[in-house]
Amino acid sequence: MIDDDGYRPNVGIVICNRQGQVLWARRFGQHSWQFPQGGINPGETAEQAMYRELFEEVGLHRKDVRLLASTRNWLRYKLPKRLVRWDTKPVCIGQKQKWFLLQLISNDADINMQTSSTPEFDGWRWVSFWYPVRQVVSFKRDVYRRVMKEFASVVMPMQESATQRNTPAYRRKRG
């Protein structure tokens, strides 16, 4: 399903842990990393697509996460010309994405990249919140920057809270 402007509707998923780190996934058989994402099927809402993709790509169910936020608007990126399939009709020149911020409330062990016969990812790790903006492929960088900027107000307090939990309480020396 491609819109009149040539963009495929898609969802992107940022999963954070209680420390405010984000799940960074390695594309199957490649050296590139990204957030989970996937297309929206006809008749499916963006939120329904997000939960479907969440299971297909990282093996998590709705009960494993808490929905914290979603982007206000659709964000678009164009594919580099070398990646456009010019022989298909209609031609898809890029993706328009609705992004969701989830917090993992189950265990890391519940993450499973092998739920499909054709997995999208073959590895993952927790990284600092802003790390993906610098590391994602260049044509997605602007969208990632905008997504993370929008979600920062939700995640930053989590990081501060985690830091406070891990810092020993200050004790004044008694004289």
C-alpha positions as CSV (number, residue, x, y, z in Angstrom):
1,M,0.0,0.0,0.0
2,I,1.8,3.1,-1.2
3,D,0.3,6.6,-1.0
4,D,-0.1,9.0,-3.9
5,D,3.2,10.6,-3.2
6,G,5.1,7.3,-3.4
7,Y,5.5,6.7,0.4
8,R,4.8,3.4,2.1
9,P,3.0,3.7,5.5
10,N,5.1,2.2,8.2
11,V,5.6,2.1,12.0
12,G,8.8,2.5,13.9
13,I,9.4,1.2,17.4
14,V,11.7,2.6,20.1
15,I,11.9,0.2,23.0
16,C,13.5,1.5,26.2
17,N,14.4,-0.2,29.4
18,R,14.0,1.2,32.9
19,Q,17.4,2.9,32.7
20,G,16.3,4.9,29.6
21,Q,18.6,2.9,27.2
22,V,17.1,1.9,23.9
23,L,17.0,-1.4,22.0
24,W,19.3,-1.4,19.0
25,A,18.9,-4.3,16.6
26,R,21.4,-5.6,14.0
27,R,19.8,-6.3,10.6
28,F,20.0,-10.0,9.7
29,G,23.3,-10.9,8.0
30,Q,24.4,-7.3,7.8
31,H,26.6,-4.9,9.7
32,S,23.8,-2.2,9.9
33,W,21.7,-1.6,13.0
34,Q,18.3,0.1,13.4
35,F,15.1,0.3,15.4
36,P,12.4,-2.3,14.6
37,Q,10.0,-1.0,11.9
38,G,7.5,-2.4,9.4
39,G,4.7,-1.8,7.1
40,I,1.0,-1.2,7.9
41,N,-1.3,-3.7,6.3
42,P,-4.6,-2.7,4.7
43,G,-7.3,-2.3,7.3
44,E,-4.8,-2.1,10.1
45,T,-4.3,0.9,12.4
46,A,-0.8,2.1,13.1
47,E,-1.0,0.9,16.7
48,Q,-2.2,-2.6,15.6
49,A,0.7,-2.7,13.1
50,M,3.2,-1.7,15.8
51,Y,2.1,-4.6,18.1
52,R,2.2,-7.0,15.2
53,E,5.7,-5.9,14.2
54,L,6.8,-5.9,17.8
55,F,6.1,-9.6,18.0
56,E,7.3,-10.5,14.4
57,E,10.7,-8.6,14.8
58,V,11.6,-8.9,18.5
59,G,9.2,-11.6,19.9
60,L,7.5,-9.3,22.4
61,H,3.8,-9.2,23.2
62,R,1.6,-6.3,24.4
63,K,1.9,-7.6,28.0
64,D,5.7,-7.2,27.8
65,V,5.7,-3.5,27.1
66,R,4.1,-0.2,28.2
67,L,3.1,2.3,25.5
68,L,4.6,5.6,26.6
69,A,4.2,7.9,23.6
70,S,3.8,8.2,19.8
71,T,4.9,10.8,17.4
72,R,2.4,13.6,16.7
73,N,2.9,13.5,13.0
74,W,4.0,11.1,10.3
75,L,7.7,11.4,9.5
76,R,9.1,10.7,6.1
77,Y,12.4,9.6,4.6
78,K,13.3,9.0,1.0
79,L,15.1,5.9,-0.1
80,P,18.4,6.5,-2.0
81,K,17.9,6.1,-5.7
82,R,19.9,2.8,-5.7
83,L,17.3,1.2,-3.3
84,V,14.2,2.3,-5.2
85,R,12.5,-0.6,-7.1
86,W,11.7,1.2,-10.3
87,D,10.1,-1.8,-11.9
88,T,7.2,-2.0,-9.4
89,K,3.9,-0.1,-9.7
90,P,3.3,2.0,-7.9
91,V,6.9,3.0,-7.3
92,C,7.8,3.4,-3.6
93,I,10.3,6.3,-3.1
94,G,10.4,6.1,0.7
95,Q,8.5,5.5,4.0
96,K,6.2,7.6,6.0
97,Q,6.3,6.5,9.6
98,K,4.3,6.7,12.8
99,W,6.7,6.1,15.7
100,F,5.9,4.5,19.1
101,L,7.9,4.6,22.3
102,L,7.6,1.5,24.5
103,Q,9.1,0.6,27.8
104,L,10.0,-3.0,28.3
105,I,8.3,-4.2,31.5
106,S,9.2,-7.9,31.2
107,N,12.7,-9.4,31.1
108,D,15.4,-9.0,28.5
109,A,15.2,-12.8,28.1
110,D,11.8,-12.3,26.6
111,I,13.3,-10.6,23.6
112,N,13.5,-13.1,20.7
113,M,14.7,-12.2,17.2
114,Q,13.8,-15.6,15.8
115,T,10.0,-15.6,15.8
116,S,9.8,-15.7,12.0
117,S,11.2,-18.0,9.3
118,T,12.7,-14.8,7.8
119,P,13.9,-12.8,10.7
120,E,14.7,-9.1,10.3
121,F,17.4,-9.1,13.0
122,D,20.0,-11.5,14.3
123,G,21.2,-9.5,17.3
124,W,20.5,-6.7,19.6
125,R,21.9,-4.6,22.5
126,W,20.9,-1.8,24.8
127,V,22.5,1.6,23.8
128,S,22.4,5.1,25.2
129,F,19.4,7.1,24.1
130,W,21.1,9.4,21.5
131,Y,23.4,6.7,20.1
132,P,21.1,5.6,17.2
133,V,20.9,9.1,15.7
134,R,24.7,8.9,14.9
135,Q,24.8,5.3,13.9
136,V,21.8,4.6,11.7
137,V,22.2,4.7,7.9
138,S,22.4,8.3,6.7
139,F,19.1,8.4,4.8
140,K,17.2,7.6,8.0
141,R,19.2,10.0,10.3
142,D,16.9,13.0,10.1
143,V,13.9,10.9,11.0
144,Y,15.7,9.3,13.9
145,R,16.8,12.7,15.1
146,R,13.2,14.0,15.0
147,V,11.9,10.9,16.7
148,M,14.4,11.0,19.5
149,K,13.9,14.7,20.1
150,E,10.2,14.2,20.4
151,F,10.6,11.2,22.8
152,A,13.4,12.7,24.9
153,S,11.0,14.4,27.3
154,V,9.6,11.0,28.3
155,V,12.9,9.1,28.4
156,M,15.2,11.6,30.1
157,P,13.4,11.6,33.4
158,M,13.8,7.8,33.4
159,Q,17.6,8.1,33.0
160,E,17.8,10.7,35.8
161,S,15.8,8.4,38.0
162,A,18.0,5.4,37.2
163,T,21.1,7.5,37.9
164,Q,19.7,8.5,41.3
165,R,18.9,4.9,42.1
166,N,22.5,3.9,41.3
167,T,24.2,6.7,43.1
168,P,25.0,6.1,46.8
169,A,23.2,8.6,49.1
170,Y,25.4,11.5,50.2
171,R,26.3,11.2,53.9
172,R,27.6,14.1,55.8
173,K,30.6,13.4,58.0
174,R,29.9,13.9,61.6
175,G,32.6,15.8,63.4
